[in-house]
Each structure stands twice: as C-alpha cells, then as structure tokens.
Amino acid sequence: MMMMKKKHILVVDDDPSLRALFQALLDIYGYTSETAVNGREALGRLAQAPFDTVLLDYMMPGINGLMVLHHMQRHHPSIPVMMLTGHAEGQVAAQALAAGARICLSKPVNGAELKEALNSMVEMNA
C-alpha cells in the first residue's frame, strides 16, 4: 500500500500562542508544518521550501498578510492561502479574497472550522 505524503503547511502569525495552537492542531490533523513570525520571515520560508497551503494572519507589523498574499500571487500562485483575521467580515475579508485568498476565517478560529477549511483547500489543490 502506498503511503500518502503528509501535506506541509506554513503558519504565519505574529502571536506566539496562536502559532503554537495552529501547529498543535495541524499535527493532530495529520499535517506537517513550519511557522513564521512575520511577513518577512514568511517570504524567506516560501523561497526555501515548498508548501501545500499557507495559513496567513492579516494584521502583522511590517509586511502584513495582504502584502505577503500579493507576493505569493506573483511568485507562488499555485499555493492556496487561508487568511486569518480578527475582522473576517467586511472590507478585510473582501480585500483578502479579491487578492487571491481561497478562504478568510475570523479569529478566534475553532478547531472544527479550521479542519474543514484545510481539508477543502487541500482537496482543491490535490
């Protein structure tokens, strides 16, 4: 029987407790993951390694999530992005989706919602 390769996910959030939570949930769900503390680090990680999906915080100091998303659309258009924000309703969500995010979720994200969104993104990108 052939083993399926685990999907590799980049988690980008400036909040250390959220990074740890997302990484723990991803491990439980059977994914591998790496983290980045800000947009600049995320761009560096994207240049070094392939990722199947990116969980991207919108509001970060310096290079914010929207700037990272614009960069990804130019340089890594096949990697699906899930934008995470405290303001998923309204203008922020509209901007993220218009810029190419597949899904925009409101923080705090519950585990079931995250798992369902990830599964749909991974299936779309299979």
DOVEX-885286 format. One record per residue: residue in three letters; chain; x, y, z of N, C-alpha, C in turn. Coordinates in Angstrom, 1 decimal, padded with zeros to 4 digits. Each point is the difference from the previous one (the first is absolute). Layout:
N
aa,ch,nx,ny,nz,cax,cay,caz,cx,cy,cz
ala,A,X,Y,Z,X,Y,Z,X,Y,Z
...
***
This chain:
126
aa,ch,nx,ny,nz,cax,cay,caz,cx,cy,cz
met,A,000.8,-001.2,000.0,-000.8,001.2,000.0,000.9,001.2,000.0
met,A,-000.3,001.0,-000.8,000.8,001.2,-000.1,-000.4,001.0,001.1
met,A,001.0,000.6,000.6,-000.2,001.0,001.0,-000.2,001.3,-000.6
met,A,-001.0,000.7,000.5,-000.3,001.4,-000.5,001.0,000.9,000.7
lys,A,000.6,000.9,-000.8,000.9,001.0,000.6,-000.8,001.0,000.8
lys,A,000.4,000.3,001.2,-000.7,001.0,000.9,000.1,001.4,-000.7
lys,A,-001.1,000.7,000.0,000.0,001.4,-000.5,000.8,000.9,000.9
his,A,000.8,000.9,-000.5,000.9,000.8,000.7,-000.6,001.5,000.0
ile,A,-000.2,000.5,001.2,-000.7,001.3,000.1,000.8,001.0,000.7
leu,A,000.0,001.2,-000.5,000.7,001.2,000.6,-001.0,000.8,000.8
val,A,000.3,000.2,001.3,-000.8,000.8,000.9,000.7,001.3,000.2
val,A,-000.7,001.1,-000.4,000.6,001.3,000.2,-000.8,000.9,000.9
asp,A,000.5,000.2,001.2,-000.8,000.8,001.0,001.0,000.6,001.0
asp,A,-000.2,001.3,000.3,000.9,000.6,001.0,-000.3,-000.3,001.4
asp,A,-001.1,-000.7,000.3,-000.3,-000.4,001.4,000.5,-001.4,000.3
pro,A,001.0,-000.1,000.9,000.6,-001.3,000.2,-001.0,-001.1,000.6
ser,A,-001.0,000.4,000.7,-000.9,-001.0,000.6,-000.9,-000.5,-001.2
leu,A,-000.4,000.9,-000.9,-000.8,-000.5,-001.2,000.9,-000.9,-000.9
arg,A,001.2,000.4,-000.2,000.9,-000.9,-000.8,000.1,-001.4,000.6
ala,A,000.2,000.0,001.3,000.1,-001.3,000.7,-001.3,-000.8,-000.1
leu,A,-001.1,000.7,000.2,-001.3,-000.7,-000.1,-000.2,-000.6,-001.4
phe,A,000.2,000.9,-001.0,-000.2,-000.5,-001.4,000.9,-001.2,-000.3
gln,A,001.2,000.1,000.4,001.0,-001.1,-000.2,-000.5,-001.3,000.6
ala,A,-000.4,000.1,001.3,-000.5,-001.2,000.7,-001.3,-000.6,-000.7
leu,A,-000.9,000.9,-000.4,-001.2,-000.5,-000.7,000.4,-000.7,-001.3
leu,A,000.9,000.6,-000.8,000.4,-000.5,-001.3,000.7,-001.4,000.2
asp,A,000.7,-000.1,001.1,000.6,-001.3,000.3,-001.0,-001.1,000.3
ile,A,-001.0,000.4,000.8,-001.2,-000.9,000.3,-000.7,-000.4,-001.3
tyr,A,-000.2,000.9,-000.9,-000.7,-000.2,-001.2,000.8,-000.8,-001.1
gly,A,001.3,-000.2,000.3,000.8,-000.8,-000.9,000.9,000.8,-001.0
tyr,A,000.1,001.3,000.3,000.8,000.8,-000.9,001.4,000.2,000.6
thr,A,001.0,000.4,-000.8,001.2,000.5,000.5,000.0,001.5,-000.1
ser,A,000.8,000.7,000.8,-000.1,001.5,-000.1,001.3,000.6,000.4
glu,A,000.2,001.2,-000.5,001.0,000.9,000.4,-000.6,001.4,000.4
thr,A,000.6,000.8,000.7,-000.5,001.3,000.4,000.9,001.1,-000.4
ala,A,-000.7,001.2,-000.1,000.8,001.2,-000.3,-000.7,001.1,000.9
val,A,000.8,000.8,000.6,-000.5,001.0,001.0,-000.5,001.3,-000.7
asn,A,000.4,000.2,-001.2,-000.5,001.2,-000.7,000.1,-000.2,-001.5
gly,A,-000.4,001.1,-000.8,000.0,-000.1,-001.4,001.3,-000.2,-000.6
arg,A,001.0,000.6,000.5,001.4,-000.1,-000.6,000.5,-001.4,000.2
glu,A,-000.2,-000.6,001.2,000.4,-001.4,000.2,-000.8,-000.9,-000.9
ala,A,-001.2,000.2,-000.2,-000.9,-000.8,-000.9,000.6,000.0,-001.4
leu,A,000.3,001.2,-000.5,000.6,000.1,-001.4,001.2,-000.8,-000.1
gly,A,000.9,000.0,001.0,001.2,-000.8,000.0,-000.3,-001.5,000.0
arg,A,-000.9,-000.4,000.8,-000.4,-001.5,000.1,-000.6,-000.4,-001.4
leu,A,-000.8,000.8,-000.6,-000.6,-000.3,-001.3,001.1,-000.2,-001.1
ala,A,001.0,000.8,000.1,001.1,-000.1,-001.0,000.8,-001.3,000.2
gln,A,000.0,-000.5,001.2,000.9,-001.2,000.3,-000.6,-001.3,-000.1
ala,A,-001.4,-000.1,000.3,-000.6,-001.3,000.0,-001.4,000.0,-000.6
pro,A,-000.4,-001.1,-000.5,-001.3,-000.1,-000.6,-001.1,-000.2,001.1
phe,A,-001.1,000.7,-000.1,-001.1,-000.2,001.0,-001.2,-000.3,-000.8
asp,A,-000.9,-000.8,000.6,-001.3,-000.4,-000.6,-001.1,001.1,000.2
thr,A,000.2,000.7,001.1,-001.0,001.0,000.4,000.7,000.9,001.0
val,A,-000.6,001.3,000.1,000.5,001.0,000.9,-001.1,000.5,000.8
leu,A,000.1,000.0,001.4,-000.9,000.7,000.9,000.7,001.3,000.3
leu,A,-000.7,001.1,-000.4,000.6,001.3,000.0,-000.8,001.0,000.8
asp,A,000.6,000.5,001.1,-000.6,001.1,000.8,000.0,001.3,-000.9
tyr,A,-001.1,000.7,000.1,-000.2,001.2,-000.7,000.8,001.2,000.6
met,A,-000.2,000.2,001.3,000.6,001.1,000.7,001.3,-000.4,000.7
met,A,001.1,000.5,-000.6,001.4,-000.3,000.5,000.8,001.3,-000.2
pro,A,000.9,000.3,000.9,000.9,001.2,-000.2,000.9,-000.2,-001.2
gly,A,000.3,001.1,-000.6,000.9,000.0,-001.2,-000.8,-000.5,-001.2
ile,A,000.4,-001.2,-000.5,-000.6,-000.6,-001.2,-001.2,-000.7,000.5
asn,A,-001.2,000.5,-000.3,-001.2,-000.6,000.5,-000.5,-001.2,-000.9
gly,A,-001.0,-000.6,000.4,-000.5,-001.2,-000.8,-000.4,000.3,-001.4
leu,A,-000.6,001.1,-000.2,-000.4,000.4,-001.4,001.2,000.2,-000.9
met,A,001.1,000.6,000.5,001.2,000.1,-000.8,000.6,-001.3,-000.3
val,A,000.0,-000.9,001.0,000.5,-001.4,-000.3,-000.8,-000.7,-001.0
leu,A,-001.3,000.2,000.1,-001.0,-000.6,-001.0,000.3,000.5,-001.4
his,A,000.2,001.3,-000.1,000.3,000.6,-001.4,001.3,-000.6,-000.5
his,A,001.0,-000.2,000.8,001.3,-000.6,-000.4,-000.2,-001.4,-000.4
met,A,-000.8,-000.7,000.7,-000.3,-001.4,-000.3,-000.7,-000.2,-001.3
gln,A,-000.9,000.9,-000.3,-000.8,-000.1,-001.3,001.0,000.2,-001.2
arg,A,001.0,000.8,000.2,001.0,000.2,-001.0,001.0,-001.2,-000.1
his,A,000.5,-000.5,001.1,001.1,-000.9,000.0,-000.4,-001.5,000.4
his,A,-001.1,-000.2,000.7,-000.5,-001.3,000.4,-001.5,-000.1,-000.2
pro,A,-000.5,000.2,-001.2,-001.4,000.1,-000.2,-000.8,-001.4,000.2
ser,A,000.7,-001.1,000.0,-000.6,-001.3,000.2,-000.2,-000.3,001.5
ile,A,000.6,000.7,000.9,-000.2,-000.3,001.4,-001.2,000.7,000.6
pro,A,-001.0,-000.8,000.4,-001.2,000.7,000.6,000.2,000.6,001.3
val,A,-000.6,001.1,000.2,000.2,000.8,001.3,-001.4,000.1,000.7
met,A,000.1,-000.2,001.3,-001.1,000.2,000.9,000.4,001.2,000.9
met,A,-000.7,001.1,-000.2,000.2,001.3,000.8,-000.7,-000.1,001.3
leu,A,000.7,000.3,001.1,-000.6,000.0,001.3,000.0,001.5,000.5
thr,A,-001.1,000.4,000.5,-000.1,001.4,000.4,-001.0,000.1,001.2
gly,A,000.1,001.1,000.7,-000.9,000.3,001.0,-001.2,000.7,-000.6
his,A,000.1,000.3,-001.3,-001.1,000.8,-000.7,-000.4,-000.7,-001.3
ala,A,-000.4,-001.3,000.1,-000.3,-000.7,-001.2,-001.3,000.5,-000.7
glu,A,-000.8,000.7,000.7,-001.2,000.6,-000.7,000.4,001.3,-000.6
gly,A,-000.5,000.4,-001.1,000.2,001.3,-000.6,001.2,000.2,-000.8
gln,A,000.6,001.1,000.1,001.0,000.5,-000.9,001.3,-000.9,000.0
val,A,000.4,-000.4,001.1,001.2,-000.9,000.1,-000.2,-001.3,-000.7
ala,A,-001.1,-000.6,000.2,-000.3,-001.3,-000.7,-000.1,000.2,-001.5
ala,A,-000.7,001.1,-000.4,-000.1,000.3,-001.4,001.3,000.2,-000.7
gln,A,000.9,000.8,000.7,001.4,000.2,-000.5,000.8,-001.3,-000.2
ala,A,-000.1,-000.8,001.1,000.8,-001.3,000.0,-000.5,-000.9,-001.1
leu,A,-001.3,-000.1,-000.2,-000.6,-000.9,-001.0,000.3,000.5,-001.4
ala,A,-000.1,001.4,-000.1,000.3,000.6,-001.3,001.4,-000.2,-000.4
ala,A,000.9,000.0,001.0,001.5,-000.1,-000.3,000.4,-001.5,-000.2
gly,A,-000.9,-000.9,000.2,000.3,-001.4,-000.4,-000.1,-001.0,001.2
ala,A,-000.3,000.4,001.2,-000.2,-001.0,001.1,-001.2,-000.9,-000.4
arg,A,000.1,-001.3,000.3,-001.1,-000.9,-000.3,-001.1,000.1,001.0
ile,A,000.5,000.2,001.3,-000.9,000.1,001.1,000.4,001.1,001.0
cys,A,-000.9,000.6,000.6,000.3,001.0,001.1,-000.8,-000.4,001.2
leu,A,000.8,-000.3,001.1,-000.7,-000.4,001.2,000.3,001.1,001.1
ser,A,-001.0,000.1,000.9,000.0,000.9,001.1,000.7,-000.6,001.2
lys,A,000.9,000.8,000.6,000.5,-000.5,001.3,-001.0,000.4,001.1
pro,A,-000.1,-000.8,001.0,000.7,-001.3,000.2,-000.7,-001.1,-000.9
val,A,000.9,-000.8,-000.5,-000.4,-001.1,-000.9,-000.2,-001.2,000.9
asn,A,-001.2,-000.7,-000.2,-000.2,-001.2,000.8,000.6,-001.2,-000.8
gly,A,000.4,-001.0,000.7,000.7,-001.1,-000.6,-000.7,-000.7,-001.2
ala,A,-001.3,-000.2,000.2,-000.8,-000.7,-001.0,-000.1,000.9,-001.3
glu,A,-000.1,001.3,000.2,-000.1,000.9,-001.2,001.4,000.0,-000.7
leu,A,001.1,000.0,000.7,001.3,000.0,-000.6,000.2,-001.3,-000.8
lys,A,-000.4,-001.1,000.7,000.2,-001.3,-000.7,-000.8,-000.1,-001.3
glu,A,-001.3,000.4,000.1,-000.8,000.0,-001.2,000.5,000.8,-001.1
ala,A,000.5,001.3,000.3,000.5,000.9,-001.0,001.3,-000.6,-000.6
leu,A,000.9,-000.5,000.8,001.2,-000.6,-000.5,-000.2,-001.2,-000.9
asn,A,-000.9,-000.9,000.4,-000.3,-001.1,-000.8,-000.6,000.4,-001.4
ser,A,-000.8,001.0,000.0,-000.5,000.5,-001.3,001.1,000.6,-000.8
met,A,000.9,000.7,000.6,001.1,000.7,-000.8,000.9,-001.1,-000.5
val,A,000.4,-001.0,000.8,000.9,-001.0,-000.4,-000.6,-000.8,-001.2
glu,A,-001.3,-000.3,000.1,-000.7,-000.8,-001.0,000.0,000.8,-001.3
met,A,-000.3,001.3,000.1,000.0,000.9,-001.2,001.4,000.0,-000.7
asn,A,001.0,-000.2,000.8,001.4,000.2,-000.5,000.7,-001.4,-000.3
ala,A,-000.8,-001.1,000.1,000.6,-001.3,-000.1,000.4,-000.3,-001.4
***
